[in-house]
Amino acid sequence: MSDVLLSERRSPQIHLLTLNRPEQLNAMSAELCQALHEELTALAADRSCRAIVLTGAGRGFCAGVDLRGYGEAPGNDGSDGARDRFGNQEHMSSLILRLRQTPQPVIAAVNGPAAGFGLALALGSDIRFAGQSAVFRAAFINIGVSNCDMGVSWLLPRLVGASRSHELMLTGRKLGAAEAAEIGLIAAAVEDGELLERSLGAAGQIASWAPWGSASPSGGCGALWRSPRRPRRSATRTASRSWPYTARRPRRRSPPSSRSATPSSPTERGRIGWRWRQRRGPSSSRA
């Protein structure tokens, strides 16, 4: 395991992952991102692991992408700068998907700043605890790019609602631990010295239950994040209900003054005979 990510089994069923770039406030680099990819993949296949705690070394959780240089994602060869930059983008964004697809519940113990990509890591976790020194910020807008990146625009509204999430994404303001707990972004704000103990305690409670009931995202909690699929309607039913926005229109009926008594002749009661003459009037009748 790379020294930028510390991996430790704290108990037979609980695993602790620590981002270990304290001098850069654990800013995300290609090396750290790849280490997280590999470790989460390995833990997903480990049936003895029942819960994962994710935290940062030093005084920060994750300050976002390392703006001094992210590095190169696996597969980049320097032959095409645009494709390499896109490869870096996919490398980062797929980590949030990997986090969401991990079968064990992930608890984020947010110590200090969680900005930009760090905010996305916290949002992608199943449970979030924060120390009093924690600060959340959708910081992508601070460098001139969209705050909708890395899954933030999908995850944040599902935690705090559309109105609050739009305000946080468009202003890029800082959010303290107390306010984050008040609006439901985190489960609880605790003292910095108690943060890891609280997170490991919650992981222990989860590990004490049946594995199928606590699995995420395939378990019950994961269903909260999935939208129900609407049943498909037939083309005829859809067209008839969406008029006048489709070519199909309801059948026109003749005015009451031109209607006559229902004829008794079988021929005149025919679909083409009587109904067609009723629409066109007496002039269209046979001589």
N, C-alpha and C positions, 0 to 999 in steps of 0.2 A: 504494500500500500504506500502511496506517495506521502511525503511528509507534509504536504499541504492539506491533507485530510486525515484526521486521527479517527481510527475505528476501534471501538472497545466494547466487549461484551460485559455489561455491568451485572448481569445476572443470567441464569440459564435461558431466560426468555426475553430479555430486554437488551437492545443494542443501542449504543451511543455513538453518534457521528458528530465530530467537532471540526468546523472549518478552521484551518490553522494557518492563517496569514495575518496575525495580530498587528503587525506594523502597518499594514494597508487596510485595517479594519475589515479584514477578510473579504476584500474586493474580489470579484469573480474573475478568474483567468481560465484559459483553455485547459491548463493542467488540472486545476481544481474542479472544473466542470466535468472533465473526463473521469477524474477519480470518483466523483459522485455518481456518474453514470454506471461505472463498473461496480461500485459497492452496492448501490441500490438493486442492480441486476442480480448480484450474488445473494443479497439478503432476501429477495423475492423468492428465490429457490430454496431458501433455508427454512424448513418447516419448524425447526426448534425456536426460531425467532418469532415472537408474538407481538412486539411493539418496538418502534424506533423513535429515539429522541434525537433531534437535530438542533445544534447550538453552535455558537462561535467562540473562538478563543479570544482572550483579552477583553477589551471594553467595547466590542462591537459584534453584532450578529453578522451582517453582510452589508457593506456600504454601496453595493451595486457592482456594475462591471468596472474592471480596472481600466480607467481612461488613459493610463500611461502605457497601456499595451495589453490587449487581451491574449495575444499569441495566435497560434494557428490550430484550428480544429483538425482532427484526424481526416486525412484525405486531401487536404490542401497541399498543393505542390508549387505554388508561386507562379504558375504559367498564366493564370488569368486572375487579375486582381478583383474584378467584380464577382466572379464565381467563388473566390476564396472568402470574400466578405459575406456572401450569401451563405456559404458553408458555416462560417462562424455564427451567423444568426440562427441557422437551423440547429447547430450544436447546443446553443443556449436555450432556445425555446423548447426543444425536445426534452430538456431536463425537467421542466415543469410537468410535461406529460408523463415522463417516467416516474416522477414523484406521485402523481395522481393514480398511476397504474400499479403502484406497489401494493401488494395484498395486505401487508401489515399496516395498522394505523400509524401515522407519523405525527409526532408532537414537536412543535417548534418552540424551543425555549429561547425567546428573543431577549438578548442582553445587549443593550445599546442600540445604535442605529440599524434600521432595516429599511434601506432606501433603494429605489429602482428595482434591480434584479433581486436584491435582498427582500424587498416587500413581496415580490412574486413567489419567492421560496416560502415565506411565511404563509401567504394566502393558499398556496398549493398543499400545505400540510392540513391534516384533519383537525388538529387542536392546536391552539396558540396560547401560551402563557408568556407574560412579559414582565421584566423587572421594571422598577420605577425609573430607571435611566433609559428605558427603551424609547426610541423615536421612530415613527413610521412616516414614510414620505414617498409619494409617487413622483420620482425625481427625473423621469425621462424628459419631461418638458423643459427641465433646467438646461439641457444640452441641445434643445431645438428639435427634438423628435417627439413622437406621439406617446402619451401616457397609456395608450391602449396596448402596449407591447407586452410580451411574455405572459399573456393570459390574464393580465390585471383587469382589463375591461370586461372579462367574462366572470372572473372569480369575485372581484370586489363587490359588484352590485348584489350578488347572491348572499353576501355576508352582512352588508350594512344598508342595502337598498339603493335604488337608482339615484335619488336626489343627493344623498351624502357622497356616494361614490363619484358622481359627476363633479361635485364641488371639490373633492380631493384631487381628482385627476386634472381638472382644468386650472386650479390655482397652484398646485404643487406645494401646498403648505405642509408644515410639520404637524404631526399628530402625536401627542404624548400618550403614555401608558394609561393614565387615568381616563382620558377622553376615549381612547380606544376601547377600554372596558365598558364605558358608558354606552357606546353606540353598538356594541356587540362584535367588534372586530376581533377581540381576544376573549378567552374564557375568563381570565382573571389577571389582575396586576398585583404582583407580590414584591417583597423586598428583594433587592439584588442578590443578597446572600442566600435567600431561600428559593431562588428560581429553579436551580437544577434539581434540588430535592423535591420540589412540588411537581416538576415534570416527570421525574422518575417514579414518584408515587402514583401519579395518574397512569403511567405506563404499567406499573405493577397491578393496578386495579383492572386494567384492560386485559392483561395477560392471565388474570385469574378466571376469566369467563371462557366459554366454549369458543374455539377458534372460528367456527363458521359464523357465529353470531357477531363477532367483532371484526371480521375481515373487511377491508376497505381497498378498493371501491366496490368489490363484488358483493359486499354485505348490505345490510339495511341502511347504514348511513350513506353509502354511495348512491342509493336511489334518490336521495334528496337533491343530488346534483344533476340528475337526468330528467329531461322534459318528456312527458308522455307523448307518444306518437298518435297523431289523429288517424282514425280509420279512413281509408280511401273511399271516395264516393264514385259512383259510376259517372261516365261522361254525360249521359242523358240527364241524370238528376242534377249534376252541377250546372249544366247549360241552362236548364229550366229555371234554376234558382238565381242565376246570376244575370238574367235579362234585366236591363237592355244592354249589358256590356258584352253580349255575345250575339252571334248572327241569328240565333233561334228566337222567335217572337211568339207570343201566344196567338191562338187562332182568332181571327176577326169574326165578329158576329154581326149579322145584318140588323138594321134598325127595327124596332118593334113594329113600325107602321107597314113595313114590307113583308112581315111574316104572315103566313096563312095557316089555316088549320092543318093539323097533321094529316096528310093524305092516307087513304086506306090501301091504295094500290101497292103491291110489293115492289113494282118497278120504281114508283116514285119514292118509295122509302129507301131506295138504294143509296149507297155512299156517293156515287157520282151523279146520279139523277137528281133527286129532290134537293140534296144539300147544295149542289152546285147552282141550281136554278134559284134557290133562295138567296144566294150571295149576289148573283148577277141581275136578278129582277125578272119581270114578265117578258122583257124583250128578248131574252135568251132562250125562251121556251120553243119547242118544236112547233112548226106550222101545222 
